[in-house]
Amino acid sequence: MPSDHSPQWRRLDTAVLDHLLIEDAWKVPANENAIEVVHDDPSAAIDRARRTGGTAVVLAPLRVEDVLAVADRGERVPRKSTSFGPKPRTGLVLRLLETET
């Protein structure tokens, strides 16, 4: 694991996955389309990997305490580590129901 990161960052499951497997072992390019992330349904990720000949990696979600510990040191968690929801639909339009007086 890279020594320029804190011990808290190096202990994250997602850091080990991102640095040791995705970057070093599998040589996956660092672009957003290279990895498909399936949230909340490990069986869907496994099924997708079987259908496409890919590899599914199922991790426990990061704990809030771990994210805060890394952020307190001025670091960011590795790519694809967090997912915040619910997300609004693309093209969703919101309109205020109150009128200005």
Contacts in CASP RR format, 6 or more apart in sequence:
PFRMAT RR
TARGET T0000
AUTHOR 0000-0000-0000
METHOD contacts of the structure
MODEL  1
MPSDHSPQWRRLDTAVLDHLLIEDAWKVPANENAIEVVHDDPSAAIDRAR
RTGGTAVVLAPLRVEDVLAVADRGERVPRKSTSFGPKPRTGLVLRLLETE
T
1 10 0 8 1.000
1 15 0 8 1.000
1 16 0 8 1.000
1 19 0 8 1.000
1 20 0 8 1.000
2 10 0 8 1.000
2 19 0 8 1.000
5 15 0 8 1.000
5 75 0 8 1.000
6 70 0 8 1.000
6 73 0 8 1.000
6 75 0 8 1.000
8 66 0 8 1.000
8 69 0 8 1.000
8 70 0 8 1.000
8 73 0 8 1.000
9 15 0 8 1.000
9 70 0 8 1.000
9 73 0 8 1.000
9 75 0 8 1.000
9 77 0 8 1.000
10 16 0 8 1.000
11 66 0 8 1.000
12 62 0 8 1.000
12 66 0 8 1.000
12 70 0 8 1.000
12 77 0 8 1.000
12 78 0 8 1.000
12 81 0 8 1.000
13 59 0 8 1.000
13 60 0 8 1.000
13 62 0 8 1.000
14 59 0 8 1.000
14 62 0 8 1.000
14 77 0 8 1.000
14 78 0 8 1.000
14 80 0 8 1.000
14 81 0 8 1.000
15 77 0 8 1.000
15 78 0 8 1.000
17 57 0 8 1.000
17 59 0 8 1.000
17 78 0 8 1.000
18 78 0 8 1.000
18 79 0 8 1.000
18 80 0 8 1.000
18 81 0 8 1.000
19 78 0 8 1.000
21 57 0 8 1.000
22 28 0 8 1.000
22 35 0 8 1.000
23 30 0 8 1.000
26 55 0 8 1.000
28 34 0 8 1.000
28 35 0 8 1.000
30 79 0 8 1.000
35 79 0 8 1.000
35 80 0 8 1.000
36 48 0 8 1.000
37 80 0 8 1.000
37 83 0 8 1.000
38 44 0 8 1.000
38 45 0 8 1.000
38 48 0 8 1.000
39 83 0 8 1.000
42 56 0 8 1.000
42 58 0 8 1.000
45 56 0 8 1.000
45 58 0 8 1.000
46 56 0 8 1.000
46 58 0 8 1.000
48 56 0 8 1.000
49 55 0 8 1.000
49 56 0 8 1.000
50 56 0 8 1.000
62 77 0 8 1.000
62 81 0 8 1.000
62 82 0 8 1.000
66 77 0 8 1.000
67 77 0 8 1.000
67 81 0 8 1.000
67 82 0 8 1.000
70 76 0 8 1.000
70 77 0 8 1.000
71 77 0 8 1.000
END
